[in-house]
Amino acid sequence: MFYYLKVGGPIMIVLSIVSVIALGTILERVTVFIKDGKIVNKKYLKELKEFLKNKNYEDAIKYSENEKGIMGKIITKFLKRYCIVGDFKDGDELLREIQLEEMTTLEKNIRILGIIAYTSPMLGLLGTVTGMIQAFNNMALKGAGDPNVVAGGISQALLTTAYGLIIAIPAVFAYNIFNGKIERINDEVEKIITGIVNIVKR
Protein backbone atom coordinates (compact mmCIF):
# COMPACT_ATOMS: atom_id res chain seq x y z
CA MET A 1 0.00 0.00 0.00
CA PHE A 2 2.79 2.41 0.91
CA TYR A 3 4.49 1.52 -2.36
CA TYR A 4 1.39 2.53 -4.35
CA LEU A 5 1.04 5.74 -2.35
CA LYS A 6 4.66 6.59 -3.12
CA VAL A 7 4.35 5.78 -6.82
CA GLY A 8 0.98 7.50 -7.20
CA GLY A 9 2.15 10.75 -5.68
CA PRO A 10 0.02 13.37 -3.87
CA ILE A 11 -3.13 12.56 -5.87
CA MET A 12 -2.95 8.97 -4.67
CA ILE A 13 -2.97 10.17 -1.06
CA VAL A 14 -6.07 12.29 -1.77
CA LEU A 15 -7.77 9.32 -3.44
CA SER A 16 -6.93 7.12 -0.44
CA ILE A 17 -8.63 9.61 1.88
CA VAL A 18 -11.64 9.74 -0.44
CA SER A 19 -11.83 5.93 -0.49
CA VAL A 20 -11.93 5.81 3.32
CA ILE A 21 -14.75 8.40 3.37
CA ALA A 22 -16.67 6.44 0.72
CA LEU A 23 -16.33 3.15 2.58
CA GLY A 24 -17.31 4.74 5.89
CA THR A 25 -20.36 6.38 4.31
CA ILE A 26 -21.51 3.14 2.67
CA LEU A 27 -21.17 1.15 5.90
CA GLU A 28 -22.97 3.86 7.89
CA ARG A 29 -25.84 4.01 5.38
CA VAL A 30 -26.16 0.20 5.30
CA THR A 31 -26.52 0.21 9.09
CA VAL A 32 -29.22 2.90 8.93
CA PHE A 33 -31.15 1.11 6.18
CA ILE A 34 -31.04 -2.20 8.08
CA LYS A 35 -32.48 -0.41 11.13
CA ASP A 36 -35.00 2.02 9.58
CA GLY A 37 -35.51 0.87 5.99
CA LYS A 38 -37.64 -2.18 6.70
CA ILE A 39 -40.82 -2.87 4.75
CA VAL A 40 -43.95 -2.56 6.88
CA ASN A 41 -45.58 -5.91 7.60
CA LYS A 42 -49.27 -6.41 6.80
CA LYS A 43 -50.09 -7.69 10.28
CA TYR A 44 -48.94 -4.43 11.83
CA LEU A 45 -51.07 -2.34 9.47
CA LYS A 46 -54.15 -4.52 10.00
CA GLU A 47 -53.92 -4.32 13.80
CA LEU A 48 -53.15 -0.60 13.70
CA LYS A 49 -56.17 0.17 11.53
CA GLU A 50 -58.41 -1.74 13.93
CA PHE A 51 -57.19 0.40 16.83
CA LEU A 52 -57.76 3.57 14.82
CA LYS A 53 -61.23 2.58 13.61
CA ASN A 54 -62.22 2.08 17.25
CA LYS A 55 -60.67 5.46 18.21
CA ASN A 56 -58.30 3.59 20.51
CA TYR A 57 -55.41 5.98 19.89
CA GLU A 58 -53.34 5.25 23.01
CA ASP A 59 -53.17 1.53 22.20
CA ALA A 60 -52.42 2.41 18.58
CA ILE A 61 -49.47 4.54 19.72
CA LYS A 62 -48.12 1.82 22.01
CA TYR A 63 -48.48 -0.70 19.19
CA SER A 64 -46.67 1.58 16.71
CA GLU A 65 -43.81 2.21 19.11
CA ASN A 66 -42.92 -1.48 18.86
CA GLU A 67 -42.83 -1.39 15.06
CA LYS A 68 -39.26 -1.23 13.78
CA GLY A 69 -38.44 1.02 10.88
CA ILE A 70 -39.29 4.46 9.64
CA MET A 71 -43.00 3.79 9.13
CA GLY A 72 -43.53 3.00 12.80
CA LYS A 73 -41.73 6.22 13.75
CA ILE A 74 -43.81 8.34 11.36
CA ILE A 75 -47.14 6.91 12.47
CA THR A 76 -46.23 7.08 16.17
CA LYS A 77 -45.26 10.76 15.90
CA PHE A 78 -48.38 11.56 13.91
CA LEU A 79 -50.76 9.87 16.35
CA LYS A 80 -49.13 11.55 19.36
CA ARG A 81 -49.32 15.02 17.83
CA TYR A 82 -52.66 14.79 16.02
CA CYS A 83 -54.75 12.56 18.27
CA ILE A 84 -53.27 13.16 21.72
CA VAL A 85 -51.72 16.63 21.67
CA GLY A 86 -54.26 17.94 19.18
CA ASP A 87 -51.86 19.62 16.73
CA PHE A 88 -53.67 22.45 14.92
CA LYS A 89 -52.36 21.43 11.49
CA ASP A 90 -54.45 19.55 8.95
CA GLY A 91 -53.87 15.79 9.19
CA ASP A 92 -52.40 15.49 5.70
CA GLU A 93 -50.13 18.49 6.22
CA LEU A 94 -48.93 17.23 9.60
CA LEU A 95 -48.21 13.74 8.32
CA ARG A 96 -46.28 15.05 5.31
CA GLU A 97 -44.23 17.25 7.64
CA ILE A 98 -43.37 14.29 9.87
CA GLN A 99 -42.61 12.17 6.81
CA LEU A 100 -40.09 14.74 5.53
CA GLU A 101 -38.46 14.95 8.97
CA GLU A 102 -38.03 11.19 9.26
CA MET A 103 -36.99 10.57 5.65
CA THR A 104 -33.96 12.81 6.15
CA THR A 105 -32.62 9.99 8.35
CA LEU A 106 -32.39 7.77 5.28
CA GLU A 107 -31.30 10.52 2.88
CA LYS A 108 -28.48 11.82 5.07
CA ASN A 109 -24.96 11.49 3.59
CA ILE A 110 -26.26 10.01 0.30
CA ARG A 111 -25.08 13.17 -1.47
CA ILE A 112 -21.53 12.50 -0.25
CA LEU A 113 -21.50 9.25 -2.24
CA GLY A 114 -22.73 11.11 -5.31
CA ILE A 115 -19.93 13.66 -4.99
CA ILE A 116 -17.32 10.94 -4.51
CA ALA A 117 -18.65 8.96 -7.48
CA TYR A 118 -18.39 12.07 -9.66
CA THR A 119 -15.05 13.44 -8.48
CA SER A 120 -12.98 10.25 -8.04
CA PRO A 121 -12.46 9.64 -11.80
CA MET A 122 -11.64 13.33 -12.21
CA LEU A 123 -9.00 13.09 -9.47
CA GLY A 124 -7.66 9.98 -11.19
CA LEU A 125 -7.53 11.90 -14.46
CA LEU A 126 -5.68 14.73 -12.71
CA GLY A 127 -3.14 12.16 -11.50
CA THR A 128 -2.84 10.92 -15.06
CA VAL A 129 -2.08 14.41 -16.34
CA THR A 130 0.48 15.16 -13.60
CA GLY A 131 2.09 11.76 -14.17
CA MET A 132 2.45 12.38 -17.90
CA ILE A 133 3.84 15.87 -17.24
CA GLN A 134 6.42 14.29 -14.93
CA ALA A 135 7.29 11.68 -17.57
CA PHE A 136 7.83 14.27 -20.30
CA ASN A 137 9.81 16.53 -17.96
CA ASN A 138 12.12 13.61 -17.17
CA MET A 139 12.41 12.84 -20.87
CA ALA A 140 13.32 16.47 -21.62
CA LEU A 141 15.96 16.55 -18.91
CA LYS A 142 17.51 13.11 -19.32
CA GLY A 143 16.59 12.05 -22.84
CA ALA A 144 14.40 9.21 -24.05
CA GLY A 145 17.06 6.53 -24.35
CA ASP A 146 16.37 4.97 -20.93
CA PRO A 147 12.80 3.62 -20.40
CA ASN A 148 13.20 4.14 -16.66
CA VAL A 149 13.26 7.89 -17.27
CA VAL A 150 9.55 7.94 -18.16
CA ALA A 151 8.42 4.79 -16.33
CA GLY A 152 7.77 6.56 -13.02
CA GLY A 153 5.52 9.20 -14.54
CA ILE A 154 3.57 6.65 -16.59
CA SER A 155 3.15 4.41 -13.53
CA GLN A 156 1.70 7.36 -11.61
CA ALA A 157 -0.62 8.18 -14.50
CA LEU A 158 -2.03 4.66 -14.83
CA LEU A 159 -2.21 3.99 -11.10
CA THR A 160 -4.22 7.10 -10.22
CA THR A 161 -6.63 6.51 -13.10
CA ALA A 162 -7.25 2.93 -12.02
CA TYR A 163 -7.64 3.88 -8.35
CA GLY A 164 -10.06 6.68 -9.20
CA LEU A 165 -12.26 4.20 -11.09
CA ILE A 166 -11.97 1.59 -8.31
CA ILE A 167 -13.41 4.17 -5.89
CA ALA A 168 -16.04 5.57 -8.26
CA ILE A 169 -17.62 2.28 -9.39
CA PRO A 170 -18.75 1.04 -5.93
CA ALA A 171 -19.74 4.62 -4.98
CA VAL A 172 -22.01 4.89 -8.04
CA PHE A 173 -23.44 1.45 -7.37
CA ALA A 174 -24.16 2.22 -3.69
CA TYR A 175 -25.55 5.68 -4.53
CA ASN A 176 -28.09 4.23 -6.95
CA ILE A 177 -29.02 1.35 -4.64
CA PHE A 178 -29.67 3.71 -1.73
CA ASN A 179 -31.63 6.18 -3.85
CA GLY A 180 -33.75 3.37 -5.29
CA LYS A 181 -34.46 2.11 -1.78
CA ILE A 182 -35.46 5.60 -0.63
CA GLU A 183 -37.85 5.98 -3.57
CA ARG A 184 -39.52 2.64 -2.80
CA ILE A 185 -39.88 3.52 0.88
CA ASN A 186 -41.29 6.94 -0.05
CA ASP A 187 -43.87 5.34 -2.34
CA GLU A 188 -44.87 2.88 0.37
CA VAL A 189 -45.12 5.63 2.98
CA GLU A 190 -47.31 7.74 0.66
CA LYS A 191 -49.78 4.89 0.16
CA ILE A 192 -49.99 3.94 3.83
CA ILE A 193 -50.19 7.40 5.37
CA THR A 194 -53.05 8.39 3.07
CA GLY A 195 -55.09 5.48 4.44
CA ILE A 196 -54.11 6.29 8.02
CA VAL A 197 -55.21 9.94 7.71
CA ASN A 198 -58.54 8.94 6.18
CA ILE A 199 -59.27 6.55 9.05
CA VAL A 200 -58.31 9.10 11.72
CA LYS A 201 -60.43 11.85 10.10
CA ARG A 202 -63.61 9.76 10.19
LORO-339254 format. One line per 2 residues: number of its first residue (from 1); their letters; for each residue x, y, z of N, C-alpha, C. Coordinates in steps of 0.2 Angstrom, whole numbers, plus 2048, in hexadecimal, padded with zeros to 3 digits. Example, Ala and Ser with C-alpha at 12.3 -4.5 7.8 and 13.67 -1.06 7.14 Angstrom:
1> AS> 842/7E4/827/83E/7EA/827/842/7F0/827 ~ 840/7F5/823/844/7FB/824/840/800/827
This chain:
1> MF> 804/7FA/800/800/800/800/804/806/800 ~ 809/806/804/80E/80C/805/812/80D/7FE
3> YY> 813/807/7FB/816/808/7F4/812/80B/7EF ~ 80C/809/7EF/807/80D/7EA/806/814/7EC
5> LK> 806/816/7F2/805/81D/7F4/80B/821/7F2 ~ 811/81E/7F2/817/821/7F0/817/822/7E9
7> VG> 816/81D/7E5/816/81D/7DE/810/822/7DB ~ 80B/821/7DE/805/826/7DC/806/82D/7DD
9> GP> 80A/82F/7E2/80B/836/7E4/805/839/7E8 ~ 805/83F/7E8/800/843/7ED/7F9/841/7EB
11> IM> 7F7/840/7E5/7F0/83F/7E3/7EE/838/7E6 ~ 7F3/833/7E6/7F1/82D/7E9/7EF/82D/7F0
13> IV> 7F3/832/7F4/7F1/833/7FB/7EA/836/7FB ~ 7E8/83B/7F7/7E2/83D/7F7/7DC/838/7F6
15> LS> 7DE/834/7F1/7D9/82F/7EF/7D8/82A/7F4 ~ 7DE/828/7F8/7DD/824/7FE/7D9/826/803
17> IV> 7D9/82D/805/7D5/830/809/7CE/830/807 ~ 7CD/831/801/7C6/831/7FE/7C3/82A/7FE
19> SV> 7C7/825/7FD/7C5/81E/7FE/7C3/81C/805 ~ 7C6/81E/80A/7C4/81D/811/7BE/820/812
21> IA> 7BD/826/810/7B6/82A/811/7B1/826/80D ~ 7B2/824/807/7AD/820/804/7AB/81A/807
23> LG> 7B0/816/809/7AE/810/80D/7AB/811/813 ~ 7AD/816/817/7A9/818/81D/7A2/81A/81C
25> TI> 7A1/81E/817/79A/820/816/796/81A/814 ~ 798/816/80F/794/810/80D/793/80B/813
27> LE> 797/80A/818/796/806/81E/791/809/822 ~ 792/810/823/78D/813/827/786/813/825
29> RV> 785/814/81E/77F/814/81B/77C/80D/81B ~ 780/808/81A/77D/801/81A/77A/800/821
31> TV> 77E/802/827/77B/801/82D/775/805/82F ~ 774/80B/82C/76E/80E/82D/768/80B/829
33> FI> 76A/809/823/764/806/81F/762/7FF/822 ~ 767/7FB/825/765/7F5/828/760/7F7/82E
35> KD> 761/7FC/832/75E/7FE/838/757/801/836 ~ 757/806/831/751/80A/830/74E/809/829
37> GK> 751/805/825/74E/804/81E/74A/7FE/81D ~ 748/7FB/822/744/7F5/822/73D/7F6/81E
39> IV> 73B/7F1/81B/734/7F2/818/72F/7F0/81D ~ 729/7F4/81D/724/7F3/822/721/7ED/821
41> NK> 720/7E9/827/71C/7E2/826/715/7E3/826 ~ 711/7DF/823/70A/7E0/822/706/7DF/829
43> KY> 709/7DB/82D/706/7DA/833/705/7E0/838 ~ 70B/7E4/837/70B/7EA/83B/706/7EF/839
45> LK> 705/7F0/832/701/7F4/82F/6F9/7F2/831 ~ 6F8/7EC/831/6F1/7E9/832/6EF/7EB/839
47> EL> 6F4/7E9/83E/6F2/7EA/845/6F2/7F2/846 ~ 6F6/7F6/843/6F6/7FD/845/6F0/800/842
49> KE> 6ED/7FE/83C/6E7/801/83A/6E1/7FF/83E ~ 6E1/7F9/841/6DC/7F7/846/6DC/7FC/84C
51> FL> 6E2/7FD/84E/6E2/802/854/6DF/809/852 ~ 6E1/80B/84C/6DF/812/84A/6D8/812/849
53> KN> 6D5/80D/846/6CE/80D/844/6CA/80D/84A ~ 6CC/80A/850/6C9/80A/856/6CB/810/85B
55> KN> 6CE/815/858/6D1/81B/85B/6D5/81A/861 ~ 6D8/814/861/6DC/812/867/6E4/814/865
57> YE> 6E5/81B/866/6EB/81E/863/6F1/81C/868 ~ 6F0/81C/86E/6F5/81A/873/6F8/813/872
59> DA> 6F4/80E/871/6F6/808/86F/6FA/808/868 ~ 6F7/80C/864/6FA/80C/85D/701/80F/85D
61> IK> 702/814/862/709/817/863/70D/812/866 ~ 70B/80E/86B/70F/809/86E/711/804/869
63> YS> 70C/802/865/70E/7FC/860/713/7FF/85B ~ 712/805/859/717/808/854/71E/809/856
65> EN> 71E/80A/85D/725/80B/860/729/805/85F ~ 726/7FF/85F/729/7F9/85E/72B/7F7/857
67> EK> 729/7FB/852/72A/7F9/84B/731/7FC/849 ~ 735/7F8/847/73C/7FA/845/73B/7FD/83E
69> GI> 740/802/83D/740/805/836/73D/80C/836 ~ 73E/80F/831/73C/816/830/734/817/830
71> MG> 730/812/82E/729/813/82E/726/813/835 ~ 729/80F/839/726/80F/840/728/816/843
73> KI> 72E/819/842/72F/81F/845/72B/825/842 ~ 729/825/83C/725/82A/839/71E/829/83C
75> IT> 71B/823/83C/714/823/83E/714/824/846 ~ 719/822/84A/719/823/851/719/82B/852
77> KF> 71D/82F/84F/71E/836/850/717/839/84E ~ 714/837/848/70E/83A/846/708/839/84B
79> LK> 708/833/84D/702/831/852/703/835/858 ~ 709/836/85B/70A/83A/861/709/841/860
81> RY> 70B/844/85A/709/84B/859/702/84D/857 ~ 6FF/848/853/6F9/84A/850/6F3/848/855
83> CI> 6F4/842/857/6EE/83F/85B/6EF/840/863 ~ 6F5/841/865/6F6/842/86D/6F7/849/86E
85> VG> 6FC/84C/86B/6FD/853/86C/6F8/858/869 ~ 6F6/856/863/6F1/85A/860/6F4/85F/85C
87> DF> 6F9/85D/858/6FD/862/854/6F8/866/84F ~ 6F8/86C/84E/6F4/870/84B/6F4/86F/843
89> KD> 6F9/86C/841/6FA/86B/839/6F5/866/837 ~ 6F4/867/830/6F0/862/82D/6F3/85B/82D
91> GD> 6F0/856/82D/6F3/84F/82E/6F8/84D/828 ~ 6F6/84F/822/6FA/84D/81D/700/852/81D
93> EL> 700/858/81F/705/85C/81F/70A/85A/825 ~ 707/858/82A/70B/856/830/70F/850/82E
95> LR> 70C/84B/82B/70F/845/82A/714/846/824 ~ 713/84A/820/719/84B/81B/71F/84E/81E
97> EI> 71D/853/823/723/856/826/727/851/82A ~ 724/84D/82E/727/847/831/72B/843/82D
99> QL> 728/841/827/72B/83D/822/732/840/820 ~ 731/846/81E/738/84A/81C/73D/84A/821
101> EE> 73B/84B/827/740/84B/82D/743/844/82E ~ 73F/83F/82D/742/838/82E/746/835/828
103> MT> 744/837/822/747/835/81C/74E/838/81C ~ 74F/83D/81F/756/840/81F/75B/83B/822
105> TL> 759/837/827/75D/832/82A/760/82D/825 ~ 75C/82B/820/75E/827/81A/762/82B/815
107> EK> 760/831/814/763/835/80E/76A/838/810 ~ 76B/838/817/772/83B/819/778/838/816
109> NI> 77D/83C/814/783/839/812/783/836/80B ~ 77D/835/808/77D/832/801/780/837/7FC
111> RI> 780/83D/7FD/783/842/7F9/78A/841/7F9 ~ 78D/83F/7FE/794/83F/7FF/797/839/7FA
113> LG> 793/834/7FA/794/82E/7F5/794/831/7EE ~ 78F/835/7EC/78E/838/7E5/794/83C/7E4
115> II> 796/840/7E8/79C/844/7E7/7A3/840/7E6 ~ 7A4/83B/7EA/7A9/837/7E9/7A9/833/7E3
117> AY> 7A3/830/7E1/7A3/82D/7DB/7A4/831/7D5 ~ 7A3/838/7D5/7A4/83C/7D0/7AB/83F/7CF
119> TS> 7AE/840/7D5/7B5/843/7D6/7BB/83E/7D5 ~ 7BA/838/7D8/7BF/833/7D8/7C2/832/7D1
121> PM> 7BE/831/7CC/7C2/830/7C5/7C5/837/7C3 ~ 7C3/83C/7C5/7C6/843/7C3/7CC/843/7C7
123> LG> 7CD/841/7CD/7D3/841/7D1/7D8/83D/7CE ~ 7D5/837/7CB/7DA/832/7C8/7DC/835/7C2
125> LL> 7D8/838/7BE/7DA/83C/7B8/7E0/841/7B9 ~ 7DF/845/7BF/7E4/84A/7C0/7EA/846/7C2
127> GT> 7EA/841/7C5/7F0/83D/7C7/7F3/83A/7C0 ~ 7EF/839/7BB/7F2/837/7B5/7F6/83C/7B1
129> VT> 7F3/842/7B2/7F6/848/7AE/7FC/84A/7B2 ~ 7FC/84A/7B8/802/84C/7BC/808/846/7BB
131> GM> 806/840/7BA/80A/83B/7B9/80E/83B/7B2 ~ 80A/83D/7AD/80C/83E/7A6/811/844/7A6
133> IQ> 80F/849/7AA/813/84F/7AA/81A/84E/7AD ~ 81A/84A/7B2/820/847/7B5/824/843/7B1
135> AF> 821/83F/7AD/824/83A/7A8/828/83E/7A3 ~ 824/843/7A0/827/847/79B/82D/84C/79D
137> NN> 82C/84E/7A3/831/853/7A6/837/84F/7A7 ~ 837/848/7A9/83D/844/7AA/840/843/7A3
139> MA> 83C/842/79E/83E/840/798/842/846/795 ~ 83F/84C/796/843/852/794/849/853/797
141> LK> 84A/852/79E/850/853/7A1/855/84D/7A0 ~ 853/847/7A0/858/842/79F/858/83E/799
143> GA> 853/840/794/853/83C/78E/84E/836/78E ~ 84D/834/788/848/82E/788/84B/827/787
145> GD> 852/827/787/855/821/786/854/81B/78C ~ 853/81D/792/852/819/797/84A/819/799
147> PN> 847/813/798/840/812/79A/83E/814/7A1 ~ 843/813/7A6/842/815/7AD/841/81C/7AE
149> VV> 843/820/7A9/842/827/7AA/83B/829/7AA ~ 837/826/7A6/830/828/7A5/82B/823/7A9
151> AG> 82E/81D/7AB/82A/818/7AE/826/81A/7B5 ~ 82A/81E/7B9/827/821/7BF/821/825/7BE
153> GI> 821/82A/7B9/81C/82E/7B7/816/82A/7B4 ~ 817/825/7B0/812/821/7AD/80F/81D/7B2
155> SQ> 813/81A/7B7/810/816/7BC/80B/81A/7C1 ~ 80D/820/7C2/808/825/7C6/802/826/7C2
157> AL> 803/827/7BC/7FD/829/7B7/7F8/823/7B7 ~ 7FA/81D/7B6/7F6/817/7B6/7F3/815/7BD
159> LT> 7F7/816/7C2/7F5/814/7C8/7EF/818/7CB ~ 7F0/81F/7CA/7EB/824/7CD/7E4/823/7C9
161> TA> 7E5/822/7C3/7DF/821/7BF/7DB/81A/7C1 ~ 7DF/815/7C2/7DC/80F/7C4/7D9/80F/7CB
163> YG> 7DC/813/7CF/7DA/813/7D6/7D4/818/7D7 ~ 7D4/81D/7D2/7CE/821/7D2/7C8/81E/7D0
165> LI> 7C8/819/7CB/7C3/815/7C9/7C1/810/7CE ~ 7C6/80D/7D1/7C4/808/7D6/7C0/80B/7DC
167> IA> 7C1/811/7DE/7BD/815/7E3/7B6/817/7E0 ~ 7B6/819/7DA/7B0/81C/7D7/7AB/816/7D5
169> IP> 7AD/811/7D3/7A8/80B/7D1/7A4/809/7D7 ~ 7A6/807/7DD/7A2/805/7E2/79E/80B/7E5
171> AV> 7A1/811/7E5/79D/817/7E7/797/818/7E3 ~ 798/818/7DC/792/818/7D8/78D/813/7D9
173> FA> 78F/80D/7DA/78B/807/7DB/787/808/7E2 ~ 78A/80A/7E7/787/80B/7EE/782/811/7ED
175> YN> 784/816/7EA/780/81C/7E9/77A/81B/7E6 ~ 77A/817/7E1/774/815/7DD/76F/810/7E1
177> IF> 773/80C/7E5/76F/807/7E9/76B/80A/7EE ~ 76F/80F/7F2/76C/813/7F7/766/817/7F5
179> NG> 767/81B/7EF/762/81F/7ED/75C/81B/7EB ~ 75D/815/7E8/757/811/7E6/753/80E/7EC
181> KI> 757/80D/7F1/754/80B/7F7/750/810/7FA ~ 752/816/7FA/74F/81C/7FD/748/81D/7F9
183> ER> 749/81D/7F2/743/81E/7EE/73D/819/7F0 ~ 73F/812/7F0/73A/80D/7F2/737/80E/7F9
185> IN> 73B/810/7FE/739/812/804/734/818/804 ~ 736/81D/800/732/823/800/72B/821/7FD
187> DE> 72B/81D/7F8/725/81B/7F4/720/817/7F9 ~ 723/812/7FD/720/80E/802/71D/813/807
189> VE> 721/818/80A/71E/81C/80F/718/820/80C ~ 719/823/806/713/827/803/70D/823/803
191> KI> 70D/81D/801/707/818/801/704/817/808 ~ 708/816/80C/706/814/813/703/81A/817
193> IT> 707/81F/817/705/825/81B/6FE/828/818 ~ 6FD/827/812/6F7/82A/80F/6F1/826/813
195> GI> 6F2/820/813/6ED/81B/816/6EC/81D/81E ~ 6F2/81E/821/6F1/81F/828/6EE/826/82A
197> VN> 6EF/82B/826/6EC/832/827/6E4/831/825 ~ 6E2/82D/820/6DB/82D/81F/6D8/829/825
199> IV> 6DB/824/828/6D8/821/82D/6D7/825/833 ~ 6DC/829/835/6DC/82E/83B/6D7/833/83A
201> KR> 6D6/836/834/6D2/83B/832/6CB/839/833 ~ 6C9/833/833/6C2/831/833/6BF/832/83A
